[in-house]
């Protein structure tokens, strides 16, 4: 797998948490800890998206979809995308 190097600034507390995990032997180095954390974040975001999908699917009618229902679903999807786009990234500017 091709890798890229990235410098990251961390508060002292998070740096200490990384070091603790490396010292425990569970992770080989700080990069392993950061990669594991990013993977966990991706899983969490995927779970959120799945729950949104499940909630939308639960509201869909069991009967054939009419043009009006199709328009309502499209409106809800667009609103969800707008909400997602307007969300601030975590710790932006910190």
N, C-alpha and C positions, 0 to 999 in steps of 0.2 A: 504494500500500500504506500502510495506517495504521501509524504508529510510536508507540512510547512511549519516554520517556526514563527511564534507570535509572542511578543512580550506583553505581559498582563500585570497591571498594578493591583495589588490586593491590600486590604486593611490587615493590620497585624494579626487580628483574631483569625481571619480566614487563612492566612499564611500558616499560623500555628495549627489549624485544623488539618491542613494538607500534610504538614510535617508529622503530626500524630498518626495519620493513616499510613504514611510511608514507614515510620518506625515500627508500626504494628506488624509489618511484613505482608499485609494484605495487598499493598500496591508496591510496585518496583521503584517508582519515582513520582515526582510532582505531576508530570505530564499524564501519567496513568490515572491519577486522582481527578485531574481536571477533565480528562476524556470521559471518565465514569460519571462525573457530575453532569456533563453536557448530555450524555446519553439518557440519564435520568430525567433531565429537563425535557428532552424530546419525547420521551415516553409519556410524561405528564401532559404535554401539549396535545399529543395524539389522543390521549384518554379524554381530554376536554372536548376535542373535535368529535370523537365518537359519541360522547354523551349528548352533544348538541344534535348530531345526526339522529341518534335514537329518539330524542325528544321530538324532533320534527317528524320523524316517521310515525311516532305514536299519535300525532295530531292529524295525520292524513286519513281521509275517509276510506272505508272498506269497499264502498261502491265505486262504480266507474267514475273517473275524473272528468269533470265538466270543464269547459273553458274558463269559467269563473274560478273554480278551485285551482286550476293551473295558474291563473294570474295571481291568486293569493299566495300560492307556494313560491312563485317567482319573486313576489314582493318581499316575502319573509326572508328568502335567501339573499336578496340584494341588501336588505336591512342588516342582516347578520354580517355580511361582508363589509359593509360600511362601518359597523361597530368594531369589527376586528381591525380594520385599517386605522381607525381613530384611537385604538388603544396605544398608550405610551409603552415603549420598551422598558423592561425592568432596569432600574438604576441609571436611567438616561442622564447624562451630564454629571455623574458623580465620580 
